[in-house]
Amino acid sequence: MNNVYLFLLLILQVNIYSYDIYAVVETPQMPVNGDADDPAIWINDLDKSNSLIFGTDKYNGIYSYDLNGKIINYSETGNVNNIDIRKTYTNGNSYSLLYGSNRSDSSLSLWILDDAKTDKDLKLGDFMLPVKPNHVAEANMIVYGVCAGTHPEFGNIAFITEDEGSRVQMWRFDFLESNFTLLKEFNNSDAIQSEGCVYDDENSTLFISEEQDRGILRAYKINKKLEFNNPMIIDTRQGNIVGDPEGITILKTSDKDGYVILSSQGNSKFNVYKRTNPYNFIKSFSINGFGLVDEVNDTDGLDITSINLGTSFPEGILVVQDGRNEDTSSNNTQNFKYISTKDVLMKINLK
């Protein structure tokens, strides 16, 4: 084996093991009085290439984007900080439940989308998210993060966290009765401020990030008795978290396996953990710029799917908030960036 061959082999290995992740699509940046915060992916089961990305301007409303980053609709829903989506089925029809932590009235807000009608409206260019939600649950606290789920015992559920406090509320939405029920209110351990959360439906596990003074990621197993007194600490600032842990999402590789991805805001990285107990830390990655799309920094919310969304994202999409959109000559406010899930999986699986 000659020296040239060895050199080329070394270069190939370096390139493989330093595989980079790039943002390939971005949305328009927020106006000066706006602030992008949290995305949620709506899967259009009737035409997956015509799916939507919802994204909050946490001071003003909710944007709807297509998979090219184009604005489809803007709805002045108010001060909605975080959003999340789950599907529900009744009488052979599919509906999407879009939950929002609405700081305008300290509520858990819910928009119900008829999936077939949404698909039709998108094809006609008529889709509009209503300004007013279909249902509202009064939280009696300053709301912050929200995450949705389904549970075999409780059905459609949502968790909402408290701004500048440790309280977390678990709500059930009865689709047939069209009402909310508060199932449980508990404290996220001794947290000073809980932020993002995500619920793992298949593993009945709630993940919550705590920001500000400490920076902790916790996991709660959800049982029928709704006992929240024994959380597991997954990571802290003494471990792999830098600054505030913010948005959390789950990348599913099978029914119960996959990865938890956490925004480590202080170093603009994304920490990857095993989806199942003991939630081992695997690695972290950054998101670089590509062409006219700049790199990602200071991320708040994120969402991911591994579902085939057509030719642009055949293995799914990761959507992240970018805290500083630096590829424009004015304002440099926030926007949302799209990344191929294929690239994320390749990065995670490199040893």
Stockholm file with secondary structure:
# STOCKHOLM 1.0

chainA/1-351         MNNVYLFLLLILQVNIYSYDIYAVVETPQMPVNGDADDPAIWINDLDKSNSLIFGTDKYNGIYSYDLNGKIINYSETGNVNNIDIRKTYTNGNSYSLLYGSNRSDSSLSLWILDDAKTDKDLKLGDFMLPVKPNHVAEANMIVYGVCAGTHPEFGNIAFITEDEGSRVQMWRFDFLESNFTLLKEFNNSDAIQSEGCVYDDENSTLFISEEQDRGILRAYKINKKLEFNNPMIIDTRQGNIVGDPEGITILKTSDKDGYVILSSQGNSKFNVYKRTNPYNFIKSFSINGFGLVDEVNDTDGLDITSINLGTSFPEGILVVQDGRNEDTSSNNTQNFKYISTKDVLMKINLK
#=GR chainA/1-351 SS CCHHHHHHHHHHHHHHHTCCCBCCEECCCCCTTCCEEEEEEECCTTCGGGCEEEEEETTTEEEEECTTSCEEEEECCCSEEEEEEEEEEETTEEEEEEEEEETTTTEEEEEEEEHHHHHHHHHHTCCCCCSSCSEEEECSSCEEEEEEEEETTTEEEEEEEETTSCEEEEEEEETTTTEEEEEEEEECTTCSCEEEEEEETTTTEEEEEECTTSCEEEEEECCTTCCCSCCEEEEETTTTCCSCEEEEEEEESSSSCEEEEEEEGGGTEEEEEESSTTCCEEEEECCBCBTTBCCCCSCCCEEEECSCCSSSSTTCEEEEEESCCCSSSSCCCCEEEEEEHHHHHHHHHCC
#=GC SS_cons         CCHHHHHHHHHHHHHHHTCCCBCCEECCCCCTTCCEEEEEEECCTTCGGGCEEEEEETTTEEEEECTTSCEEEEECCCSEEEEEEEEEEETTEEEEEEEEEETTTTEEEEEEEEHHHHHHHHHHTCCCCCSSCSEEEECSSCEEEEEEEEETTTEEEEEEEETTSCEEEEEEEETTTTEEEEEEEEECTTCSCEEEEEEETTTTEEEEEECTTSCEEEEEECCTTCCCSCCEEEEETTTTCCSCEEEEEEEESSSSCEEEEEEEGGGTEEEEEESSTTCCEEEEECCBCBTTBCCCCSCCCEEEECSCCSSSSTTCEEEEEESCCCSSSSCCCCEEEEEEHHHHHHHHHCC
//
